[in-house]
Structures are given as structure tokens and as C-alpha cells.
Amino acid sequence: MGESVELTVGGRTVRVTNPGKVYFPERGFTKLDLARYYLAVGEGALRALRDRPTTLERYPDGVDGESFFQKRAPKNLPEWIPTGRISFPSGRHADEICPTETAAVVWAANLGSLTFHPWPVRRGDTEHPDELRIDLDPQPGTDYEDAVRAAGELRQVLDELGLRGWPKTSGGRGLHVFVPIAPEWTFTQVRRSAIAIARELERRAPERVTTKWWKEERGEKIFVDYNQTARDRTIASAYSVRPAPRPRSPRRCAGRRSPTPGRATSTWPPCRCATASWAMCTRTWTSTPSAWRPRWSWPRETSGNTAWATSRIRRSIRR
């Protein structure tokens, strides 16, 4: 598998061991390819991960081997990578890594971390989310185009509430929408806000959208998964590699431009890809490295709030 390779990342030296180990047999991509990918998209990846307790989805023997989610920081964690303590509903806690520089992302990639799952909180305050997250999940009989249509309707709801959402593809067939909020509310309050938004969206488009929890009750609709705001739920970050040999998000969408892999966006439909399979990411990266230069800015200041949650929930329940 070759001798270790040292990469210079923002003034730090990160060692990649066994650089020739194949992680994606179908395409021949190696651990070194993975590390170089995260080095190339480091600025964008870090905007989604900075200061956030992050769970690592690791594939130490490649996508055909066993995988696991590492919630606790590895024992060999460098002293320059900070951690944040998060609490689970069970009452247990864990100290997770909180990337503050691209070198931390590349270091984690050397452990076989394909996908990064950040919490919706910052390490300075892990009890109050600064993001409200909504997952638009296509059910059997629906597709990405239906999710895009639902996202457009969701945008109208958010606009009326004075909130701004940032959509990205899920890495599958759906869309994720991240809404920056002031970190002043608990996980429970934020989840109630997400429920209120989901029910309002369902009220406006009952023939296309559902909040039914049981799969057999959803029908051929887009499921608005509000439970992504629960305390112990995380979503794959923007620019994260997914353990799929080929792209899972559609290349075209009813006359719209094809989603561009590796980007989040401040615009709404057509929605550009922010999480993609390794095949899509690497093909673009190896041919045109400049395509992976981040072209978007994650909002530094939170906007809007969730003070309207209680009244909105009551209205949606009455309806």
C-alpha cells in the first residue's frame, strides 16, 4: 500500500498512512484520493463543520468493509483538534471532535472517515441549536423533482416567518434545508418549531406533502422529516463523501440544470448538490480541481428566531 504520505494543510503536516489502500474498489479510489478530496474542498467542508461536535462515519477497510459511527473522539486525537461535550437523551455524554481547520478534516479522513455528521450546535453551547434542519424525503412513487417542488413551497413558509433556509441535496434522492437560528432555544423547542413548519407545509400541499410518521400512511408524497431536529439526530454535512460507488442524486430534473456536485447554495430550486457520492465528487475533482473551490458562504450571523413556535404549532394542530 506504499509508505506514508505527508500533506501540508494550512501550515500543519497531516500524515496519510497506507495511502494506496483502495476505498472504492469499483472506481479504484484510494485513501490518498479521499484525503486529497477533502484538502481540495476544505474551505467549504469546514464552513459546515466549524466548531460543531461531529460524529465520524468510518470505513477503515473501504466501502465494502465494515463501517461504524464514532461519536467519541479517537484516543490518538491531536492536541490541536478541540472537542465538545454533547449529551444524549439517555443521559450519557460524549466528547466529539469539533473541526476548526481543514487539517482536522483531512486527519479524520486518514481514519477512513467518509462522511461527517455535525450536530446543530457549536461547542461553546451544546444545549441550544443554532440550526433548524428539515429533511424532504421522497417516498416510493416520488422523486427528486417532487422534493424540489416541495422545497419551493417550504421556502414560501420560511419567508413568511422571517426565516432563511439553505438547501442542499441529501446524497440520496431528497433535499435538506438548514435554517440558521439564534441559539436561544432548547432542542425540544426547536423540534416543536420544525413540527409546526412541517404541518403548515402539509396543510398547504396535502396532495404532495405528508408528515405521517408510519410509512404505510405516507402514500406517494414527500415526507417532511422534522425529527432531524431531535437531540441525537445528525445529518451528513455539505461536501461529505457518501459510501456509494456512483452518484445517487439525479443528474437532471425536468429541464432544470443538473445539480452541481459538492456545493451548497444560497439560492432555491434548482438546488445544487452539497453532498454527493464519491464517484461524482472524485470524477469532477480529478478532472477540474477548480470546480471544487467553494463558491458559497455559510451565514456567519444567525437570522430569524423561533419565538413564533408555540402559536404556529397551535394553529397547525387546530387545522
C-alpha angles and dihedrals in degrees: 000000000000136000122305118281123216119216124195108225118179094325095318128101115229118190119218110203122204090008093180095057107125113235099172108038095183091060100024095237115159140205089263090054089053093050092048091049092056089045089054095049095033097122094053095041091050093053088062095044107033112133092347122129101245133200114214120222101207132197102177092173097038132264093306092056133071119294136197142180114246111205098167121068113259115258092239092056111148114245091240093065109081126212136213127210116234129184127220127214088254090065094249121122140205138196108232129188116263109201114218098167138030091251089069091056092049090046090054090048088059087062090058095263105160100166130035120210111194123192117238090247138076123239091247091065116014095172099064119057119221093196132058108204128201125186118207102202120188113223124210109297093032132082146191093289089059090051090052090052091050090049090057090053090046089055090058091053092050092046091055090052093050093249130129122215129201113209127205135167116264098225088251126057100300143068135247122210119200118198116194111222136175110270094241103107135071126247089257093053093047091049090052088052090052090050090052092050092047093050092048090052090049091049091054096045108023092156093058107026134053139181094191109138098205111076094219089060098051101076122186096332142108110271113220102213105203093169090083084088093060115118097255099038123102135178128218108264128242112278092020117146115236124214095246125113093219138025114288098187114082119263094216136029118198099300095326122122114272114264111262111232120239103022138107117202143212090210128079130230123019083058118204120221119263100168120038141163117272091250093061094041097048097043091057095039097050093048100041114014091182089066088072097058105116111251099183137068124225107224111262093198123054117235132202125006142229100245088117092062101101097048092043092051092051091050093049092048092051090050 
